[in-house]
Amino acid sequence: MLAAIKCPFFLTHSLPPSSSPSPSFKITCSAAASVAEERSEIRLGLPSKGRMAADTLDLLKDCQLSVKHVNPRQYVAKIPELSNLEVWFQRPKDIVRKLLSGDLDLGIAGLDTVSEYGRGSEDLIIVHDALGYGECHLSLAIPKYGIFENINSLNELAQMPQWTREKPLRVATGFTYLGPKFVKENGLDHVCFSTADGALEAAPAMGIADAILDLVSSGITLKENNLKEIEGGVVLRSQAVLVASKRSLLKMKSALETTHEILERLEAHLKAEGQYTVVANMRGNSAQEVAERVLSQPSLAGLQGPTVSTVYCKRDGQIKADYYAIVICVPKKALYKSVQQLRAIGGSGVLYSPLTYIFDEETPRWRELLSKLGL
C-alpha cells in the first residue's frame, strides 16, 4: 500500500492504506440544486486567460456564437444568439468548482482540469469530449540518467528495489487527486506525492523528487531537462471539453435546451472542419451511369454518396441535357487526389468550397447526454 511519508521541501499527499480514495478527495454540493433553481439565466464558464481562452473564443465564433465582451476587465459577457445565457470568465479549475457548487451550469475546460478538480463527482457530465484544441496528456516522467537510465516502463519502475516504505519513490506534481489514484490503480507501492506549482522539470535535478507527474504537449521541455516518459505512464489524454452540471440540466429546462443548441452547433462545425464541397460537370447518358462512375473511385463517395443532377445547356436553339452535375464532400487532404480521379472519369469544371457546417439528423452525443440524464 502507499505509505503516508513526509517528503522534504513539499507538502505530502498520499493515499491511506484502504481500498478507496480518502474521503478528503470527495466534493459535496448539497446546495448546488437550490442555487441553480434560483436563477433564470444559464451560466457558461469560459477560460479567462491564455491559449485555451483564445482558442475557445475562436471556436465559438466559428459556430456563430461570438462572445460580446465590451469591457475586457469585466468577468461577465453575453452571446447575442443565446439570449438567456451569461458568459462568466474564470480560471479553468474555478469553472469546475463552480459547476459543482451550482454557480455555473455549463463550462469549457481541459479534461485534465475537469478530472482533477471534479474528482469523480457524478454531478459533472461531459457533453462534448473532443473540441479539437488544448491537446496534451498527463504523464509520469523520470530522469534519463543514473538509476533510471535503463528504466523504460511503469512496470520496471515499480520493480526497482530502491523503493521501500522508509524511502519511497518521490513524485512531484500538481495533480494531487489523479496522481495517487493512478498509482493505486496500477499497484505501485511505496510512492510519496508532493505538491509543487511550475518548473516541475527541475525537481529531479535538484534532488527534491525522483519523478514528476505533469502535463506534456510536445515533450520538448522534458527532453531539454533530461527527462523521459515511460511505457504505461500516461495517466490521462486531454483536450478541451464541454462539461455541464447534471443538476442544472435536470432542474432547468432552459439549460437543457441551450445545451442542445450549443452541442448541435459544435458538432456541425467540427464535423465540417477540413471538409470541402466539390461540384463538377460530367458527360453521361443517365444520372445512374454517372453515379456508378463516381462511386468507382473510393475518394469520391462523399458522406452518403454523390448527388447527381441534370445540367441543361442551350445549343442551336434547343435545350440539351448532355451533362450531369455531381456534388460530393471530400476532406482537404484529399482535394488534389479527388481532382485527378474526377478527370479520370470525365469530370470537368471542378469547383471547391469549404464547408462551415454538416448537420446530422441528430448528433449521437445528444442521445448519449439524454441517456446519462435518464431522459
C-alpha positions in Angstrom: 0.0 0.0 0.0 1.0 3.6 -0.4 2.7 5.0 2.7 2.0 8.5 4.1 5.6 9.5 4.3 6.8 13.1 4.5 8.8 14.3 1.6 11.3 17.2 2.0 10.6 20.6 0.6 7.0 19.8 -0.3 3.6 19.1 1.2 2.9 15.4 1.0 -0.4 13.8 -0.3 -0.6 10.1 -0.2 -3.4 7.5 -0.3 -4.2 5.9 3.1 -4.0 2.1 3.4 -7.5 1.4 2.4 -9.4 0.1 -0.7 -10.8 3.5 -1.7 -9.5 7.1 -2.0 -9.5 9.3 1.1 -12.9 10.9 1.9 -10.9 14.2 1.7 -10.9 13.8 -2.1 -14.7 13.9 -2.3 -16.6 17.1 -3.1 -20.1 17.5 -1.7 -22.5 20.0 -3.3 -25.8 19.7 -1.3 -26.8 23.3 -2.1 -26.0 23.2 -5.8 -29.5 22.3 -6.9 -31.2 25.2 -5.0 -28.5 27.7 -6.2 -29.3 26.8 -9.9 -33.0 26.9 -9.4 -32.9 30.4 -8.1 -31.6 31.7 -11.4 -33.4 32.2 -14.7 -30.4 32.7 -16.9 -28.0 30.0 -17.9 -24.3 30.5 -16.9 -21.5 29.3 -19.1 -17.9 29.4 -17.7 -15.1 30.0 -20.1 -11.3 30.2 -19.5 -10.3 33.7 -18.7 -6.6 33.7 -19.9 -4.1 32.1 -22.1 -4.2 29.9 -25.2 -7.2 27.9 -24.0 -9.2 31.2 -23.7 -8.3 32.4 -27.2 -9.0 29.0 -28.8 -12.3 28.7 -27.0 -13.5 32.2 -28.2 -12.3 31.3 -31.8 -14.3 28.0 -31.8 -17.5 29.7 -30.5 -17.0 32.4 -33.2 -16.7 29.8 -35.9 -20.0 28.3 -34.6 -21.7 31.7 -34.9 -21.7 32.1 -31.2 -19.4 35.1 -30.8 -18.9 36.3 -27.3 -19.6 40.1 -26.9 -17.1 41.2 -24.2 -17.4 45.0 -24.2 -15.1 45.6 -21.2 -12.2 43.2 -21.0 -11.9 44.0 -17.3 -15.4 42.6 -16.6 -15.9 38.9 -15.9 -19.4 38.7 -17.4 -20.3 38.8 -21.1 -23.1 37.8 -23.5 -23.6 35.7 -26.6 -26.3 37.5 -28.6 -27.5 34.3 -30.3 -28.3 32.8 -26.9 -30.4 35.5 -25.2 -30.9 33.6 -21.9 -27.2 32.8 -21.4 -24.4 34.6 -19.5 -20.7 34.0 -20.1 -18.5 34.1 -17.0 -14.7 34.2 -17.5 -13.0 32.1 -14.8 -9.8 30.1 -14.2 -10.4 26.6 -15.6 -10.2 25.0 -12.1 -12.8 27.5 -10.8 -15.1 26.6 -13.7 -15.1 23.1 -12.4 -15.6 24.1 -8.8 -18.4 26.5 -9.7 -20.2 23.8 -11.7 -20.1 21.6 -8.6 -21.3 24.4 -6.4 -24.2 25.3 -8.7 -22.9 28.8 -9.6 -22.3 27.7 -13.3 -24.4 25.4 -15.5 -22.0 24.8 -18.4 -18.3 25.2 -18.9 -15.4 24.6 -21.2 -12.1 23.4 -19.8 -9.4 20.8 -20.3 -10.4 17.2 -19.5 -7.4 17.1 -17.1 -8.8 20.0 -15.1 -12.3 18.5 -15.1 -10.9 15.2 -13.9 -8.6 16.7 -11.2 -10.9 19.2 -9.7 -14.2 17.3 -10.3 -12.7 14.2 -8.5 -15.2 11.7 -9.8 -18.3 13.8 -9.0 -21.4 12.3 -10.6 -22.8 15.8 -11.0 -20.4 16.6 -13.8 -21.3 15.4 -17.3 -19.0 15.6 -20.3 -21.3 16.9 -23.0 -18.6 17.0 -25.8 -15.3 15.3 -25.2 -13.3 16.4 -28.2 -13.4 20.1 -29.1 -10.2 19.8 -31.0 -7.8 22.0 -29.1 -5.7 22.1 -25.9 -4.4 18.6 -26.7 -2.0 17.3 -24.1 -1.5 14.3 -21.8 -0.8 13.8 -18.1 2.3 11.6 -17.8 4.8 10.3 -15.4 8.4 11.3 -16.3 11.7 10.1 -14.9 15.4 11.1 -15.5 17.3 9.6 -18.4 20.4 9.2 -16.2 21.5 7.4 -13.1 19.4 4.6 -11.6 16.7 5.3 -14.2 18.9 5.0 -17.3 17.6 1.6 -18.2 14.1 2.0 -16.9 11.6 2.4 -19.7 8.2 1.2 -18.4 5.9 1.7 -15.4 6.4 -2.0 -14.5 10.1 -1.7 -14.4 9.9 1.4 -12.3 7.6 -0.4 -9.8 10.0 -3.3 -9.5 13.1 -1.2 -8.7 14.4 -2.4 -5.3 15.3 1.2 -4.2 11.7 2.0 -3.2 10.8 1.0 0.3 8.4 2.2 3.0 11.2 4.2 4.5 12.4 5.5 1.2 9.5 5.8 -1.3 9.6 7.0 -4.9 9.1 10.7 -4.6 6.8 12.2 -7.3 6.3 16.0 -7.6 3.0 17.0 -9.1 0.2 19.5 -9.1 -2.3 16.7 -9.6 -2.9 15.5 -6.1 -6.1 13.6 -6.9 -5.2 12.0 -10.3 -1.7 11.1 -9.3 -2.4 9.0 -6.2 -5.5 7.5 -7.9 -3.3 6.4 -10.8 -0.6 4.7 -8.8 -3.2 3.0 -6.6 -5.0 1.6 -9.7 -1.7 0.4 -11.1 -0.5 -1.3 -8.0 2.5 0.8 -7.2 3.7 0.5 -3.6 5.9 2.9 -1.7 5.1 6.2 -3.5 5.2 9.6 -2.0 3.4 12.6 -3.7 4.5 16.1 -3.1 2.8 19.3 -4.3 4.5 21.8 -6.5 3.5 24.5 -9.0 5.5 25.3 -12.0 9.0 24.2 -13.1 8.4 20.6 -12.1 11.1 19.5 -14.6 13.8 20.9 -12.3 12.8 18.8 -9.3 14.7 15.6 -10.1 17.9 17.5 -11.0 17.6 19.5 -7.7 17.3 16.2 -5.8 13.9 17.0 -4.3 12.0 14.5 -6.3 12.7 11.2 -8.2 10.0 11.7 -10.8 7.3 14.2 -11.9 3.7 13.8 -13.0 2.8 16.7 -15.3 1.1 17.7 -18.5 3.0 17.1 -21.7 2.3 18.6 -25.1 5.3 18.3 -27.4 7.7 16.7 -24.9 10.4 19.2 -25.8 10.6 20.6 -22.2 11.1 17.1 -20.8 13.9 16.4 -23.3 15.7 19.7 -22.6 15.7 18.7 -18.9 16.9 15.2 -19.4 13.6 13.6 -18.5 11.7 10.8 -20.3 8.2 9.4 -20.4 7.8 5.7 -19.8 5.6 3.0 -21.2 2.3 2.8 -19.2 3.0 6.1 -17.6 0.3 8.1 -19.3 -2.4 8.9 -16.7 -4.9 10.8 -19.0 -5.1 12.2 -22.5 -6.7 15.5 -22.5 -8.2 18.3 -24.7 -10.9 20.9 -24.3 -14.3 19.6 -23.4 -17.8 20.9 -22.8 -18.9 20.0 -19.4 -22.3 20.5 -17.6 -23.8 20.3 -14.2 -26.2 17.3 -14.2 -28.4 19.1 -11.6 -28.8 22.2 -13.8 -29.7 20.1 -16.9 -32.4 18.2 -14.9 -33.8 21.2 -12.9 -33.7 23.9 -15.6 -35.4 23.1 -18.8 -33.8 26.1 -20.5 -30.4 24.8 -19.5 -31.0 21.6 -21.4 -32.4 23.4 -24.4 -29.4 25.8 -24.5 -27.0 22.9 -24.2 -28.7 21.2 -27.1 -28.2 24.2 -29.3 -24.6 24.7 -28.3 -23.9 21.0 -28.9 -25.6 21.0 -32.3 -23.5 24.0 -33.4 -20.3 22.5 -32.1 -20.9 19.1 -33.7 -21.9 20.6 -37.1 -18.9 22.9 -37.2 -16.3 20.3 -36.0 -17.6 17.7 -38.5 -17.3 20.2 -41.3 -13.9 21.4 -40.4 -11.4 20.4 -43.1 -14.2 19.3 -45.4 -14.9 20.7 -48.9 -17.8 20.7 -51.2 -16.8 19.5 -54.7 -19.0 20.3 -57.7 -18.1 19.1 -61.2 -19.7 18.5 -64.5 -19.6 15.2 -66.3 -21.0 13.8 -69.6 -23.2 10.8 -69.3 -26.3 9.1 -70.7 -28.1 9.0 -67.3 -27.7 10.0 -63.7 -27.2 6.4 -62.7 -24.4 5.9 -65.1 -22.6 9.0 -63.8 -23.2 7.9 -60.2 -21.7 4.5 -61.0 -18.6 6.1 -62.4 -18.2 8.4 -59.4 -18.6 5.6 -56.9 -16.0 3.5 -58.7 -13.5 5.9 -57.2 -13.2 5.4 -53.4 -12.2 9.0 -52.6 -15.3 10.4 -54.3 -18.0 8.7 -52.2 -18.8 11.8 -50.1 -20.8 11.5 -47.0 -23.6 9.1 -48.1 -22.8 9.2 -51.8 -22.8 11.7 -54.7 -25.7 14.0 -55.6 -26.3 13.8 -59.3 -28.5 16.3 -61.2 -29.1 17.2 -64.8 -27.3 20.2 -66.4 -29.3 21.9 -69.1 -27.5 23.6 -72.0 -28.9 25.6 -74.9 -27.3 24.7 -78.3 -28.5 25.5 -81.7 -31.7 27.0 -80.2 -32.5 23.7 -78.4 -32.3 22.6 -74.8 -29.8 19.8 -74.4 -29.1 17.6 -71.3 -25.7 16.1 -72.1 -24.1 16.9 -68.8 -24.7 16.0 -65.2 -23.6 17.9 -62.1 -22.2 15.9 -59.3 -21.9 17.2 -55.7 -19.7 15.4 -53.1 -17.9 16.2 -49.9 -14.1 15.4 -49.6 -11.5 16.1 -46.9 -9.0 18.9 -47.5 -6.1 16.4 -47.6 -7.7 14.6 -50.5 -8.5 17.6 -52.7 -5.9 17.1 -55.4 -6.4 13.3 -55.4 -10.1 13.9 -56.0 -9.3 16.2 -58.9 -7.3 13.5 -60.6 -10.0 10.9 -60.0 -12.7 13.2 -61.4 -10.6 13.9 -64.5 -10.0 10.2 -65.0 -13.8 9.5 -65.2 -14.6 12.5 -67.4 -15.2 15.3 -64.9 -14.6 19.0 -65.8 -15.3 22.4 -64.4 -14.4 21.3 -60.9 -15.3 23.8 -58.1 -14.3 23.6 -54.5 -15.7 25.5 -51.5 -15.0 25.0 -47.7 -17.9 23.7 -45.6 -19.0 25.6 -42.4 -21.5 23.1 -41.0 -22.6 19.5 -41.5 -25.8 18.8 -39.6 -26.8 15.2 -39.0 -30.3 14.1 -38.4 -29.4 14.1 -34.7 -26.0 14.2 -33.1 -25.1 11.0 -31.3 -23.7 13.0 -28.4 -27.1 14.4 -27.7 -28.6 11.0 -27.5 -25.7 10.0 -25.1 -26.4 13.0 -23.0 -30.1 12.2 -22.7 -29.2 8.7 -21.7 -26.8 9.9 -19.0 -29.6 12.1 -17.6 -32.1 9.3 -17.7 -34.4 11.1 -20.2 
